[in-house]
């Protein structure tokens, strides 16, 4: 698990998350950005 804040979630973040899913053989990941006042998140299913 990695934790860092960015201004916006980009496609590169999603691609990195999908690569982690492939390597770990997991099926579900939550990509969460805590930088904004409102929580920005994506649910990624592999």
C-alpha positions as CSV (number, residue, x, y, z in Angstrom):
1,X,0.0,0.0,0.0
2,X,1.3,3.4,-1.0
3,X,0.0,6.7,0.4
4,X,0.6,10.1,-1.2
5,X,-1.4,13.1,-2.3
6,X,-1.7,14.6,-5.8
7,X,-3.7,17.4,-7.2
8,X,-5.8,15.1,-9.5
9,X,-5.9,11.4,-10.2
10,X,-4.6,10.7,-13.7
11,X,-4.7,7.7,-16.0
12,X,-1.1,6.9,-15.0
13,X,-2.2,6.4,-11.4
14,X,-4.9,4.0,-12.7
15,X,-2.4,2.1,-14.8
16,X,0.0,1.8,-11.9
17,X,-2.8,0.4,-9.8
18,X,-3.8,-2.1,-12.4
19,X,-0.1,-3.3,-12.6
20,X,-0.2,-3.8,-8.8
21,X,-3.3,-5.8,-9.2
22,X,-1.7,-8.0,-11.8
23,X,1.4,-8.6,-9.7
24,X,-0.5,-9.3,-6.5
25,X,-3.2,-11.5,-8.1
26,X,-5.9,-9.3,-6.4
27,X,-9.1,-8.4,-8.1
28,X,-10.1,-5.1,-6.4
29,X,-8.3,-1.9,-5.6
30,X,-9.3,1.5,-4.2
31,X,-7.4,4.5,-5.6
32,X,-8.0,7.3,-3.1
33,X,-6.7,10.9,-3.2
34,X,-6.9,12.8,0.1
35,X,-5.5,16.1,-1.3
36,X,-8.8,17.8,-2.0
37,X,-11.4,19.0,0.5
38,X,-13.7,16.3,-0.9
39,X,-12.5,12.8,-1.2
40,X,-11.5,11.7,-4.7
41,X,-11.6,8.0,-5.3
42,X,-11.8,5.3,-8.0
43,X,-12.7,1.6,-7.6
44,X,-10.6,-0.5,-9.9
45,X,-11.6,-4.1,-10.7
46,X,-9.2,-6.4,-12.6
